[in-house]
Amino acid sequence: MKQTLSLLLVLFLFAGVSVSAEQEKIPSKAEFYEVARNGVLSLEFMANGGSTIFATGIIADWDSGESTLTVAASINPILTGYNNKIYCHFAGTKARRSAKLSATTYDFEHNLCFLQFRGIKSKYGSFGSWKYEVDRRELSVGDRIYVANPFSKGDQPAKVIEGSVSGEFSPEGRNYKLHPFTINVSAKTVPSLIGAPVLNRMGRVVGILNTDISKEHKNRPEVYTGLLLIHPGSGLIEGKNTKDKFEQQSGLPMSNQPTGFWMPYRMAPLTRPWRKLLQIPVGVYGAVVTNVYDEAMGGELRIEDVVTHVMGFELANYNQIRSASWDVTQLCAQIFMQISVQDGKVPLTVYRDGSEVNVTVELARFTSSGASYRADKVGFVFTEVSMPLRLRNDLSKALTGVMPVGSTSGKFNLAMIRGMLPFSCIVKRINDTPINNIGDIRSAVEGLRTGEKVRVLILSFRDFSYSYVTFKVE
């Protein structure tokens, strides 16, 4: 009898081991890559300065009844400013969905924001089936990791990059660990990894590559704002219902549309060299005047003034001003194009010669918005580089050319996939024809034949480099 019971117990244990092993069966490489690529997407939106920004998003939830998709992303790129329209590029499907935000919540603990899109649909599969599982187990030094990095326009499957955990530490004031990591990518690829999911070989999320938000939003003894580390993947679950809020600012009286005025002075970030040169004390933040346009000759501001307040509002309330980021020039241009003032006059406080002084500056009026041309043969709408476009993109008055501002079909086309994105570049040449104005591009396009190969020289605003984009006339 004892032998029978022992045999039954051994069979039962083996059966249990068999079931457990089957549950934890390591997926094949094909299965793993499918899971890794489906749960990540690229978000495309406009920054405050008018440039295009791409950020990595992770599918965090899907409500099929309400057709509501929740996407988790790092707070940091979202804070650069966006309108309520975001394009979602789903990795590997070549699907580009224009999505309107229905809600946004923030989780300062995990440096994440959760974007809700209502009414978004996919013909490629269920968003619910694409959502990653989360593995709450802590990482250890030496663990193999896999980072899913979507291509910005979703025109290719997400790239899965293998790496390893290289260290761990517990920052003061947190109940979780952060992990440095080793991964074989080029330096220019690193910024695109912010917000990317970190997976184990089972295809489950074990972390998120992220950087801390600034200390002013989350009062921590230790913050790592510029260091990309593995943050806990559990933030996808724990942060979903968090509703942290940024401090409310009284703000500036801003119009939803440009008012027709602009600031006839160029303002730049107050960087360390500028601080040292002008002897600006610690605690003073603002934008330094670096150029005076013809429209402001004889005006109240002068080169090397540091604008600290606008209508009594402290510019230090803007993260870009405090961090002296590269887009301060575009931010200031946008503020003065949309600020609501009477008679085009705006009161400022400037730091000059060791003290603050109050001045009133008269804004200039736009005289022309620039001519446009609908070029159906190449699938774009073009406009001349008008003063508003120059200000938003910090372009010199001497720079000529035309800018693509949209597609004639309203859809992504091959030229866009290859880098000729609306509002992000200037067309300088089509084949052998130099392009300086709308007349030039009209003549060049109308001379093209169906099926002819077109070679377009563009100047990109991202790094102000020249490149060629080739495609065929439809």
Secondary structure, DSSP 4 states (H G I P E B T S, - for coil): -HHHHHHHHHHHHHHHHHHHHHHTPPPPHHHHHHHHHHTEEEEEEE-TTS-EEEEEEEEEEEETTTTEEEEEEEHHHHTT---SEEEEEETTTTEEEEEEEEEEEEETTTTEEEEEEES---SS--HHHHPPPB--SPP-TT-EEEEEE--TTS-SPPEEEEEEE---B--TT-SS-BB-EEE---GGGGGGGTT-EEE-TTS-EEEEEE-PPPTTTS--S---TT--EEEETTHHHHTTT--B-PPP-----B-SS--SEE-SEEEEE--HHHHHHHTPPTT---EEEEEE-GGGTT-S--TT-EEEEETTEEGGGSHHHHHT-TTHHHHHHHHHHHB--GGGEEEEEEEETTEEEEEEEEPEEP-----EEEETTTTEEEEE--HHHHHHHT--TT---EEEEEESSSS--HHHHTT--TTSEEEEEETTEE--SHHHHHHHHHT--TT-EEEEEEEETTT--EEEEEEE--
